[in-house]
Amino acid sequence: MSPGASAEAVLGTAGIARRDVGPAESERASRAWWDADADDYLDEHLADIGQVDFVWSPEALHEADARLLGEVEGRRVLEVGCGSAPCSRWLATQGAHPVALDLSASMLRHARAAGTGTGVVVPLVQAGAEHLPFADASFDIACSAYGAVPFVADPRQVMREVCRVLRPGGRWVFAVNHPMRWMFPDDPGPDGLVVGQSYFDRTPYLEVDDDGAATYVEHHRTMGDRIRDVVAAGLVLDDVVEPEWPEGHERVWGQWSPLRGRLFPGTAIFVTHRPA
Ligand SMILES: C[S@@+](CC[C@H](N)C(=O)[O-])C[C@H]1O[C@@H](n2cnc3c(N)ncnc32)[C@H](O)[C@@H]1O
């Protein structure tokens, strides 16, 4: 991630720290961060994610091409960590019945404005992914394009919650930064090709204010951890998609760049389902 300078100013970010951080502090930091950064994030990435489009990752993998969710027409779909909700709006245009959930009120304000602006209005819910405010078996499909999962202290709880709200047989597909990226500095250039830390070091990355309170948090899980999280929640893992950097795609998105993307994966997309 490349946190924006103005969110840092608003939150009083004073430095970087590496320490354990629990679910409550993580959620508090993420809400404050995404509230403060929402305008800048969308200024920078609207061209990448669109208003009515489902883009899985900086490799520009579109759901319209990848079809990782299977048939969506007529399906009830939960999007977890929807941001401004372009994916949910795209799903609505495909005949799905999406519900777009996010922790950040500022992100959801953008989602509401974009719904009005595009004429594709989807239901929006403000909540954290570790406690989904839905009844059991409410959805046929759940999805997340870099929403919530990399930012929570207890991703296994997110897996359990999504499994609970899916109907038996329902599919859960989520994209996160590829675990191997953790070893490298968040630098899209040549410096980002040199290993800087252990893949096995799960100590979270934090930005902190003068009092040491977290203003931004990212959690690391190895590939094995992610698979164990899925399986421990009672889900079945069907596939792990590692999108390759497409020929001719020159767009730099934070730490994701053509230089690095041609050498190693930047995104992992886990395709899972709740057993029937
Ligand atoms: C990188 S954005 C991705 C969203 C969307 N796919 C996009 O490209 O705009 C991450 C989103 O996850 C949300 N988020 C972070 N932690 C969350 C949590 N614990 N529960 C729900 N949403 C969360 C943030 O508010 C933010 O909108």
The ligand as a Tripos MOL2 file, in Angstrom:
@<TRIPOS>MOLECULE
LIG
   27    29     1     0     0
SMALL
NO_CHARGES

@<TRIPOS>ATOM
      1 C1         -8.4330   -1.0300   -1.1400 C.3       1 LIG1
      2 S1        -10.1220   -0.6690   -0.8160 S.3       1 LIG1
      3 C2        -10.8580   -1.7840   -1.9650 C.3       1 LIG1
      4 C3        -12.3010   -1.5280   -2.2220 C.3       1 LIG1
      5 C4        -12.7660   -1.6290   -3.6680 C.3       1 LIG1
      6 N1        -12.5580   -2.9210   -4.2390 N.3       1 LIG1
      7 C5        -12.0450   -0.5550   -4.4640 C.2       1 LIG1
      8 O1        -11.2050   -0.8360   -5.2790 O.co2     1 LIG1
      9 O2        -12.3640    0.6030   -4.2260 O.co2     1 LIG1
     10 C6        -10.3500   -1.4550    0.7630 C.3       1 LIG1
     11 C7        -11.7350   -1.2310    1.3670 C.3       1 LIG1
     12 O3        -11.8890   -2.1450    2.4660 O.3       1 LIG1
     13 C8        -12.5860   -1.4660    3.5040 C.3       1 LIG1
     14 N2        -12.2930   -2.1120    4.7840 N.ar      1 LIG1
     15 C9        -11.1160   -2.1180    5.4680 C.ar      1 LIG1
     16 N3        -11.2390   -2.8310    6.5940 N.ar      1 LIG1
     17 C10       -12.5270   -3.2760    6.6400 C.ar      1 LIG1
     18 C11       -13.2580   -4.0740    7.5550 C.ar      1 LIG1
     19 N4        -12.6990   -4.5470    8.6730 N.pl3     1 LIG1
     20 N5        -14.5450   -4.3540    7.2760 N.ar      1 LIG1
     21 C12       -15.1350   -3.8690    6.1510 C.ar      1 LIG1
     22 N6        -14.4830   -3.1050    5.2430 N.ar      1 LIG1
     23 C13       -13.1980   -2.8210    5.4730 C.ar      1 LIG1
     24 C14       -12.0610   -0.0380    3.4190 C.3       1 LIG1
     25 O4        -12.9130    0.8750    4.0650 O.3       1 LIG1
     26 C15       -11.9470    0.1610    1.9170 C.3       1 LIG1
     27 O5        -13.1180    0.7360    1.3850 O.3       1 LIG1
@<TRIPOS>BOND
     1     1     2 1
     2     2     3 1
     3     2    10 1
     4     3     4 1
     5     4     5 1
     6     5     6 1
     7     5     7 1
     8     7     8 2
     9     7     9 1
    10    10    11 1
    11    11    12 1
    12    11    26 1
    13    12    13 1
    14    13    14 1
    15    13    24 1
    16    14    15 ar
    17    14    23 ar
    18    15    16 ar
    19    16    17 ar
    20    17    18 ar
    21    17    23 ar
    22    18    19 1
    23    18    20 ar
    24    20    21 ar
    25    21    22 ar
    26    22    23 ar
    27    24    25 1
    28    24    26 1
    29    26    27 1
@<TRIPOS>SUBSTRUCTURE
     1 LIG1         1 GROUP 0 **** ****
